[in-house]
Amino acid sequence: MSTRSPNCFLGRRSRTRQDIHAAGLDALVVTHLPNVRYLTGFNGTAGLLVLTEHKCLLVVDFRYAAAARAVAQSEEDPSAVSVVVAQRSYDET
């Protein structure tokens, strides 16, 4: 987990949402881990992020469930980041 303020991640996601909207997209799937970290503070070696206008889903496997939940709980708004634990593959999830 990052030591940065959750507000910096909220601002980054807000700006990214504006870019998603401007591009006419419904969602952005982020698989490059440095970008996942940039948008959430999650610092695992596996995972992805699905960002929509109203949702931020951090998808991880069972190894990172606790770390991802810690990231989500560090947010000022508890619903800002939702954690989804992939049961099989990331693609299926």
For each residue, the residues with C-beta under 8 A, 3 or more apart:
1: 41 42 43 67 70 71 74
2: 9 37 41 43
3:
4: 8 9 41
5: 8 9
6: 9 10 41 74 75 76 80
7: 10 11 76
8: 4 5 11 12
9: 2 4 5 6 12 13 39 40 41 75
10: 6 7 13 14 75 76 77 80
11: 7 8 14 15
12: 8 9 15 16 38 39
13: 9 10 16 17 39 40 51 56 80
14: 10 11 17 18
15: 11 12 18 19
16: 12 13 19 20 28 39 51
17: 13 14 20 21 51 53
18: 14 15 21 22
19: 15 16 22 23
20: 16 17 23 25 26 27 28 51 52 53
21: 17 18 24 25 53
22: 18 19
23: 19 20
24: 21
25: 20 21 28
26: 20 52 53
27: 20 50 51 52
28: 16 20 25 49 50 51 52
29: 48 49 50
30: 35 36 39 48 49 50 51
31: 36 48
32: 35 36
33: 36 37 44 45 46 47
34: 37 38
35: 30 32 38 39 49
36: 30 31 32 33 39 40 42 47 48 49 58
37: 2 33 34 40 41 42 43
38: 12 34 35
39: 9 12 13 16 30 35 36 49 51 56
40: 9 13 36 37 49 56 58 71 81
41: 1 2 4 6 9 37 71 74
42: 1 36 37 47 49 58 60 64 67 68 71
43: 1 2 37 67
44: 33 47 60 63 64 67 68
45: 33
46: 33 60 61 63 64
47: 33 36 42 44 58 59 60 61 64 68
48: 29 30 31 36 58 59 90
49: 28 29 30 35 36 39 40 42 56 57 58 59
50: 27 28 29 30 55 56 57 59
51: 13 16 17 20 27 28 30 39 55 56 57
52: 20 26 27 28 55 56
53: 17 20 21 26
54:
55: 50 51 52 82
56: 13 39 40 49 50 51 52 80 81 82
57: 49 50 51 81 82 83 84
58: 36 40 42 47 48 49 68 71 72 81 82 83 84
59: 47 48 49 50 84 85 86 90 93
60: 42 44 46 47 63 64 65 67 68 83 84 85 86
61: 46 47 64 65 85 86 90
62: 65 85
63: 44 46 60
64: 42 44 46 47 60 61 67 68
65: 60 61 62 68 69 83 85
66: 69 70
67: 1 42 43 44 60 64 70 71
68: 42 44 47 58 60 64 65 71 72 83 85
69: 65 66 72 73 83
70: 1 66 67 73 74
71: 1 40 41 42 58 67 68 74 75 81 83
72: 58 68 69 75 78 80 81 82 83
73: 69 70 78
74: 1 6 41 70 71
75: 6 9 10 71 72 78 80 81
76: 6 7 10 80
77: 10 80
78: 72 73 75
79: 82
80: 6 10 13 56 72 75 76 77
81: 40 56 57 58 71 72 75
82: 55 56 57 58 72 79
83: 57 58 60 65 68 69 71 72
84: 57 58 59 60 93
85: 59 60 61 62 65 68
86: 59 60 61 89 90 92 93
87: 92 93
88: 92 93
89: 86 92 93
90: 48 59 61 86 93
91:
92: 86 87 88 89
93: 59 84 86 87 88 89 90
